[in-house]
Amino acid sequence: MRLLTHNMLSSNIKGVTNGFPLRIEAVKVEEKTVEMNTDFLKNMFVKIDWKVLVEASRTLGYAELPEEGDSSFLESDEFLSRFHHALLELHLEEGALICPETGRRFPVTKGIPNMLLHEDEV
Amino acid sequence: MRAFWSLLLRTSRKNQPFSAFPFANFSTHNADHSHHSTLQIFDRNLKRKQRDRAAWLMSSKDPLLDNVAHNLLDRLHDCKKDFPTALCLGGSLQAIRRSLNGRGSIEKLIMMDASSEMVQACKNAADVSNNDNIESVYVVGDEEFLPIKESSVDLVISCLGLHWTNDLPGAMIQSRLALKPDGLFLAAILGGETLKYFSKFSST
């Protein structure tokens, strides 16, 4: 699971009012090099929640992103490559996503988060 | 293709009036835990297991599913809009992936199914034939309880994957919440004439 995915997922347990962002519990993190697509990054920059991405990348052991995101940074190649690395190259292979309100763990196995709920949670 | 109902719904350009509420409250299940307001027609747990097994037997091409996916995705040509972020709900994920061919200018595609084996199979197939530059994201999730952030996708596609939901209105309400204003919900569901054909077959 890449942090791009994490930035869109939210907990939907019954009664939870704010299930976003999910906390990350990392057991195994992998890095996979992919080609950089500048246009995609620029499009994604406006859509993602920057603070959540920074926090999540720190949890996975990557602390190179600036605290505040600003669209003027997109002109800098160095910023783009860091952004690219955090968003698309860091993979959470094994671990869990944790609901911020209830503490419920959603397991991540083989890089795929399992967001299915138990019967008593719906 | 009169055997399939195609659904094409647009969300209004204005923000949804009830977007301040959490997702879970928008299933149409009764708030009371003791019983559900909607009839539990399908055993979703069993259905998931059946689909887990089906994933192992699936072939890499299926003319029926490909045909439905093609017909459904053709509707994207009717829209002038681009859909950078799309969510594909369970059903025929792989058929959608095969048939997309750049339609809708999708940049990021979330593939979601309640069956983890289906999602895994889809991921494996994409790893082998990585022939386009759509960023794909794989999630195991239930369409009746959508784990997607509100107002975050431009397009929701469901290809033959909503007819086994117990709470169809609830699932559609949640898709609508996940959509941004002016988003598109595109779905093919078995129904109407198809069911008549089935009963004809089963009675002969």
Chai-1 contact restraints between the chains, C-beta under 6 A:
chainA,res_idxA,chainB,res_idxB,connection_type,confidence,min_distance_angstrom,max_distance_angstrom,comment,restraint_id
A,T5,B,V137,contact,1.0,0.0,6.0,A-B,restraint_1
A,M8,B,I148,contact,1.0,0.0,6.0,A-B,restraint_2
A,M8,B,K149,contact,1.0,0.0,6.0,A-B,restraint_3
A,M8,B,S152,contact,1.0,0.0,6.0,A-B,restraint_4
A,L9,B,P147,contact,1.0,0.0,6.0,A-B,restraint_5
A,S10,B,K149,contact,1.0,0.0,6.0,A-B,restraint_6
A,N12,B,F23,contact,1.0,0.0,6.0,A-B,restraint_7
A,N12,B,A24,contact,1.0,0.0,6.0,A-B,restraint_8
A,N12,B,F145,contact,1.0,0.0,6.0,A-B,restraint_9
A,N12,B,P147,contact,1.0,0.0,6.0,A-B,restraint_10
A,K14,B,A24,contact,1.0,0.0,6.0,A-B,restraint_11
A,V16,B,P22,contact,1.0,0.0,6.0,A-B,restraint_12
A,T17,B,P22,contact,1.0,0.0,6.0,A-B,restraint_13
A,F20,B,K149,contact,1.0,0.0,6.0,A-B,restraint_14
A,F40,B,E107,contact,1.0,0.0,6.0,A-B,restraint_15
A,I112,B,V119,contact,1.0,0.0,6.0,A-B,restraint_16
A,I112,B,Y138,contact,1.0,0.0,6.0,A-B,restraint_17
A,I112,B,V140,contact,1.0,0.0,6.0,A-B,restraint_18
A,P113,B,V139,contact,1.0,0.0,6.0,A-B,restraint_19
A,N114,B,V140,contact,1.0,0.0,6.0,A-B,restraint_20
A,M115,B,G141,contact,1.0,0.0,6.0,A-B,restraint_21
A,M115,B,P147,contact,1.0,0.0,6.0,A-B,restraint_22
A,L116,B,D142,contact,1.0,0.0,6.0,A-B,restraint_23
A,L117,B,F145,contact,1.0,0.0,6.0,A-B,restraint_24
A,V122,B,F145,contact,1.0,0.0,6.0,A-B,restraint_25
